[in-house]
Amino acid sequence: MFDPKYKLSNKIVSMLTAIAEAKVVIERAKLLPKQELRLRRQALIRMSHSSTGIEGNMLNLRQVEAIVERKKVDAPIRDIYEVENYLKALRYISKFVKEKKEITERTILTIHHLVTDKTLPSEQSGHYRKRVVYVVRRRIGMPQEVLYTGPDASQVPKLMKDLVTWIKKSEQEEIHPIVVAGVAHAEIAAIHPFADGNGRTARALVTLILYARGYDFRQLFALEDYYNEERPKYYAAIHLGDNYEERKASDLTRWIEYFVRGFKDEIDEVKTKVISLSKRKIDDGIVSQIYLEKNQTVILDFLDQMGKITVRDVVDILQCPRRTAQLQLQRLKELKMIKQIGKGPSSAYVAAL
């Protein structure tokens, strides 16, 4: 049975309170749809860039942005695959949360398959490891140093099952979602259930837990930036023992303080941006009142995930007549939210950002 040890220190409680206050501000802020979509797109780019960058991916922010926009990038193919894969995982998470599914082992295996597709052999991508795993430090001119030894491969399925059981139970016990996400991150790092891609899987799982528990903050945050900015501090905070038995016995309070502090810093930045945009005057000091209907928001969410949308797509996702779908797209085009590409049967729409 998984029973993590930690204390909700005064620091943690204070930061969680501040995050809750920022959450109210962010959720109530009046943003123009175009502004919100731009912020969400920026968060998606930063999440993908930082989470893969931590693992050694060399693509810069502009290259990641180009991949998001489905443009060609001149870079090592593995680096491109890693970014494309992380984007697929984030889109899977958004869809998963909308469908209100329950997190299972299969969910985590699917995330791992998505983040390691084409970069790991098929028998390893989306499957638990079959061998012992080590976390090592490699330095030029020096022998490699073993920093951590994962549990025996035979233990992995049971440990993962126990983690998923605890995640489910945490909701019933009303453990704070941010604490749940932090604990889950640390436990994935401790189990190291996969041959590779453990860090990306852990960080994607954090996003899934937060989104699913109502802490998505309009999907405007990128916690991965915090880890990537000072990687040594990230590695030091997550290093709670030299092997799984030591990690299992460790108190997670120090890690949770680090995790919550990072989340608070990121949310504070989001709050500042949101407040600035919601107060901005448009058209000679008059605040624009152009906000979207629910169906239009659904269309833009689909467009944000898929990159483009057709009339047929709108018919499918809204379950509406073709004429209604055309009118919805025309209205969004008039609002300069989308633009048409192609003509006739091959026409589609992309974001006009």
C-alpha positions in Angstrom: 0.0 0.0 0.0 1.3 3.5 -0.9 1.2 5.8 2.1 3.2 8.9 1.5 4.7 10.8 4.4 4.5 14.6 4.5 3.4 17.5 6.6 1.4 20.5 5.5 3.8 23.0 6.9 2.8 26.6 7.5 4.7 27.6 4.3 2.8 25.1 2.2 -0.6 26.1 3.7 0.2 29.8 3.1 1.2 29.2 -0.5 -1.9 27.0 -1.1 -4.1 29.9 0.2 -2.4 32.4 -2.1 -2.9 30.1 -5.0 -6.6 29.7 -4.2 -7.0 33.5 -4.1 -5.2 33.8 -7.5 -7.5 31.1 -8.9 -10.5 33.2 -8.2 -9.0 36.2 -9.9 -7.9 34.2 -13.0 -11.3 32.4 -13.3 -13.3 35.6 -13.0 -11.2 37.8 -15.3 -12.9 39.0 -18.5 -10.5 38.2 -21.3 -11.2 38.5 -25.0 -11.3 35.1 -26.6 -8.4 36.0 -28.8 -6.3 37.0 -25.8 -7.1 33.8 -23.9 -6.3 31.6 -26.9 -3.0 33.4 -27.3 -2.1 32.9 -23.7 -3.1 29.2 -23.9 -1.1 28.7 -27.0 1.9 30.3 -25.3 1.5 28.0 -22.3 1.3 24.9 -24.6 4.6 26.0 -26.2 6.3 26.6 -22.9 5.2 23.4 -21.4 6.4 21.4 -24.4 9.7 23.3 -24.7 10.6 23.1 -21.0 9.5 19.5 -20.3 11.5 18.1 -23.2 14.4 20.5 -22.5 14.8 19.1 -19.0 15.6 15.8 -20.7 18.2 17.3 -23.0 16.1 18.3 -26.0 18.0 21.1 -27.8 15.1 22.8 -29.7 14.6 26.5 -28.8 11.3 28.2 -28.1 10.9 29.4 -31.7 11.4 25.9 -33.1 8.8 24.5 -30.7 6.4 27.2 -31.7 6.9 26.3 -35.3 6.1 22.7 -34.5 2.9 23.7 -32.7 2.0 25.6 -35.9 2.8 22.5 -38.0 5.7 24.1 -39.8 8.9 22.3 -40.9 11.8 22.6 -38.5 15.5 22.0 -39.4 16.6 20.0 -36.4 17.5 16.5 -35.2 14.5 14.2 -35.9 14.5 12.8 -32.4 14.2 16.3 -30.9 11.3 17.0 -33.2 9.6 13.7 -32.3 10.0 14.5 -28.6 8.2 17.9 -28.9 5.5 16.5 -31.2 5.0 13.7 -28.7 4.6 15.9 -25.7 2.1 18.1 -27.6 0.1 14.9 -28.4 0.2 14.0 -24.7 -1.1 17.4 -23.7 -3.9 17.2 -26.3 -4.8 13.8 -25.0 -5.0 15.2 -21.5 -7.4 18.0 -22.5 -9.7 15.5 -24.2 -9.4 13.1 -21.3 -10.5 15.7 -18.8 -13.4 16.9 -21.0 -14.7 13.4 -21.1 -14.4 13.2 -17.3 -12.6 9.8 -17.4 -11.0 8.2 -14.4 -7.3 8.0 -14.0 -6.1 4.4 -14.3 -2.8 2.6 -15.0 -3.8 2.4 -18.6 -4.0 6.3 -18.6 -0.4 6.5 -17.4 0.7 3.9 -19.9 -1.0 5.8 -22.7 0.7 9.1 -21.7 4.0 7.3 -21.7 3.4 5.8 -25.1 2.5 9.3 -26.4 5.6 11.0 -25.1 8.0 8.2 -26.3 6.4 7.3 -29.6 9.2 6.8 -32.3 11.9 7.5 -29.7 11.7 4.1 -27.9 11.3 0.6 -29.3 7.6 -0.4 -29.5 8.0 -3.0 -26.8 9.1 -0.3 -24.4 6.8 2.6 -25.4 3.7 2.4 -23.2 5.0 -0.6 -21.3 6.7 -1.0 -17.9 10.4 -1.7 -17.9 11.6 -5.3 -17.8 15.1 -4.5 -16.4 16.8 -2.7 -13.5 17.1 1.1 -14.1 19.7 3.6 -12.8 19.8 7.4 -12.8 23.3 8.3 -13.6 25.3 11.6 -13.8 27.7 11.7 -16.7 30.5 14.3 -16.8 33.2 14.7 -19.4 36.5 13.1 -18.3 35.0 11.5 -15.2 33.4 8.0 -14.6 29.6 8.1 -14.5 28.1 8.3 -11.1 25.0 6.3 -10.1 22.6 8.7 -8.3 19.6 6.5 -7.9 18.7 2.8 -8.3 15.0 2.1 -9.1 13.1 -0.8 -7.6 13.3 -4.3 -9.2 11.3 -4.5 -12.4 9.1 -7.2 -10.9 7.8 -4.7 -8.4 6.8 -2.0 -10.8 3.3 -3.2 -11.7 2.3 -3.5 -8.0 3.8 -0.1 -7.1 2.0 1.6 -10.0 -1.2 0.0 -9.1 -0.8 1.2 -5.5 -0.1 4.8 -6.7 -3.2 4.9 -8.9 -5.3 3.5 -6.0 -3.9 6.3 -3.8 -4.7 9.0 -6.4 -8.3 7.8 -6.5 -8.5 7.6 -2.7 -7.0 11.1 -2.4 -10.1 12.6 -3.9 -12.4 10.9 -1.4 -10.1 12.1 1.4 -10.2 15.6 0.0 -6.4 15.9 -0.2 -5.5 19.2 -2.0 -5.1 18.6 -5.7 -1.8 20.4 -5.8 -0.4 18.1 -3.1 -1.8 15.1 -4.9 0.0 16.2 -8.1 3.2 16.8 -6.2 3.1 13.4 -4.5 2.3 11.6 -7.8 5.2 13.3 -9.5 7.7 12.2 -6.8 6.4 8.7 -6.8 6.7 8.3 -10.6 10.3 9.5 -10.2 10.9 7.0 -7.4 9.4 4.0 -9.2 11.0 5.0 -12.5 8.5 2.5 -14.2 9.8 3.0 -17.7 13.0 2.5 -19.6 13.0 6.2 -20.6 10.6 9.1 -20.5 9.8 8.9 -16.8 10.2 12.6 -16.2 8.0 13.7 -19.1 5.4 11.1 -18.0 5.5 12.4 -14.5 5.1 16.0 -15.5 2.3 15.2 -17.9 0.5 13.3 -15.1 0.8 16.4 -12.9 -1.0 18.4 -15.6 -3.7 15.7 -15.9 -4.4 15.6 -12.1 -4.5 19.4 -11.8 -6.8 19.8 -14.8 -9.1 16.9 -13.7 -9.4 18.3 -10.2 -10.4 21.8 -11.3 -7.0 23.4 -11.1 -6.5 24.1 -14.8 -6.4 27.9 -14.4 -7.9 28.1 -17.9 -4.9 26.1 -19.1 -2.8 29.2 -19.0 0.1 27.9 -16.8 3.3 26.0 -17.6 4.8 24.5 -14.4 7.5 22.9 -16.5 9.2 26.3 -16.9 9.9 26.4 -13.1 11.7 23.1 -13.3 13.6 24.0 -16.4 14.9 27.4 -15.2 17.0 25.9 -12.4 17.4 22.2 -13.2 19.9 21.6 -10.4 17.4 22.7 -7.8 14.7 20.5 -9.4 17.0 17.5 -9.3 18.1 18.2 -5.7 14.5 18.6 -4.6 13.3 15.4 -6.2 16.3 13.4 -4.9 15.0 11.9 -1.7 17.2 8.8 -1.4 19.6 6.6 -3.3 17.1 3.8 -3.9 13.4 3.1 -3.7 13.4 1.9 -0.1 15.1 5.1 1.0 12.7 7.2 -1.1 9.7 5.2 0.3 10.8 6.0 3.9 11.5 9.7 3.1 9.4 12.6 4.3 8.1 14.4 1.2 7.5 17.8 2.9 10.6 19.4 1.4 9.7 18.3 -2.1 6.1 19.4 -1.7 7.2 22.9 -0.5 9.4 23.1 -3.6 6.6 21.9 -5.9 3.9 24.3 -4.4 6.3 27.2 -4.5 6.9 26.6 -8.2 3.2 26.4 -8.8 2.6 29.6 -6.9 5.3 31.5 -8.8 3.8 30.4 -12.1 0.2 31.2 -11.1 1.3 34.6 -9.8 2.7 35.4 -13.3 -0.5 34.1 -14.9 -2.6 36.4 -12.6 -0.4 39.4 -13.5 -0.9 38.8 -17.2 -4.6 38.2 -16.8 -5.2 41.3 -14.7 -3.2 43.4 -17.2 -5.2 42.1 -20.2 -8.6 42.3 -18.5 -8.0 46.0 -17.7 -6.7 46.9 -21.1 -8.8 49.4 -22.9 -9.8 48.8 -26.5 -10.9 51.2 -29.2 -10.2 54.6 -27.6 -10.8 53.5 -24.0 -14.0 51.4 -24.5 -13.8 47.9 -23.1 -14.8 45.4 -25.8 -17.9 43.3 -24.9 -17.2 40.7 -27.6 -17.3 37.3 -25.8 -18.2 34.0 -27.2 -21.1 31.6 -27.0 -20.5 28.1 -25.6 -20.6 26.4 -29.0 -18.0 28.9 -30.4 -15.7 28.2 -27.5 -16.0 24.4 -28.2 -15.1 25.1 -31.9 -12.0 27.1 -30.8 -10.9 24.5 -28.3 -11.1 21.8 -31.1 -9.2 24.1 -33.4 -6.5 24.8 -30.7 -6.0 21.0 -30.3 -6.1 20.0 -34.0 -4.6 23.0 -35.7 -7.5 23.4 -38.2 -11.2 22.7 -38.5 -13.7 22.0 -41.3 -17.5 22.4 -41.5 -17.8 18.7 -41.2 -15.8 18.8 -38.0 -18.2 21.3 -36.5 -21.2 19.2 -37.6 -19.6 16.3 -35.7 -18.6 18.0 -32.5 -21.8 20.1 -32.1 -24.1 17.5 -33.5 -25.8 20.3 -35.6 -27.0 20.8 -39.2 -24.4 21.8 -41.8 -26.0 25.2 -42.2 -25.7 25.9 -38.5 -22.0 24.8 -38.6 -21.3 27.2 -41.5 -23.0 30.1 -39.6 -20.9 29.4 -36.5 -17.7 29.5 -38.5 -18.8 32.6 -40.4 -19.4 34.4 -37.1 -16.0 33.5 -35.8 -14.5 34.6 -39.1 -16.2 38.0 -38.8 -14.8 38.3 -35.2 -11.4 37.7 -36.7 -10.9 34.6 -34.5 -10.3 32.3 -37.5 -9.4 32.6 -41.1 -10.2 30.4 -44.1 -7.6 28.4 -46.0 -8.4 26.7 -49.3 -11.6 26.8 -51.3 -14.5 24.6 -52.1 -14.7 21.1 -50.6 -11.1 21.3 -49.4 -11.5 24.5 -47.4 -10.8 24.6 -43.7 -10.2 27.2 -41.0 -7.2 28.0 -38.8 -6.7 30.3 -35.9 -6.2 34.0 -36.9 -3.7 34.8 -34.1 
